[in-house]
């Protein structure tokens, strides 16, 4: 995968992260299965590039990690808002 292909995948993944953050903020359930695969593909692809090409991707990779960190924080806060029914009360 070329550096340009990876840049495109990073933009798509960042969009997926932004959408997930909006859904979490709205109290929706979010399936993050695809996100793990995309992140792994990007990391593996970046690791296979020549050093200079890989370094050129660092700002985009760092931005993606920051977005993932924000999503993780929001998921943690959302988890605290979830209430589960007590089976003894049903």
N, C-alpha and C positions, 0 to 999 in steps of 0.2 A: 504494500500500500504506500502510495507516495505521500509526501508532506501535504500536498494540496488536498488529497483525499482525506487525510486525517483532519485538516482544518475544517473541511466540510462536515465530517462526522462530529467534530467538537461543537460546531455551531448547532447541529441537529440535537446533540445530547444536551447542550445548554438550554435549548428550547424545551426539551422534555423535562429538564429539572425545573425550569420556570413554571411550566404547566403543572407539574406535581406540587410545587409550592403553593400555587393559587388554589388547587383543589384541597390541599391540606388546610389552608386558611379558611376555606369554605366549609370545613368539617366533612369533606368527602373521603371515602376510602380510595387509596391509591395503590395500584399494582406497580411495583418497582422492578419486576422481574427483568424486563428488557434493559433497564438502566444498568444493571450489573454487567450484563454481556457487552453493552456498548462501551462502558468504562474499561473493561478488560481488553477489548479490541483496540481501543485508542492507546492504552498504555503499552500493550504488546507491539503495536505498530510503531509507536514513537521509539521504543527501545531497539527496533530493527533498523532505524534510519541511520545514515552517517551522522557523526557527532554534530557537525555544523547545522544540518537540517533539523535534527532533534532539538538542538538548543533554540532554534528559531521558533519552535512550538511552545517553549516554556511559558510565555505570557498567557497564551490561550489555555494551556494545561492548568496553570495556577488559577485562572479565572474559573475554570470548570470545577476545580477542587473547592474554591471558595463557595461556589453555588451549591455544591454537594454538602458542604459544612452547614450552610444556612438551612438547607432542606433537612438535614439531620436534627438541627436545633428545633426547627418547627415541628418535626415529627415527635420529638421529645415533649414539647409543650402540648401538642395535640393529645398525646398519650395520657398526659395528666388530666385532660378534660374529659376523657372517656369514662363513662360509668357503666359498670356491668351489673346486670340484674342478679340479685342474690337468689340462688335456686331455692332456698328455704322460704322465700317470700312468694314464690309462684304457685 
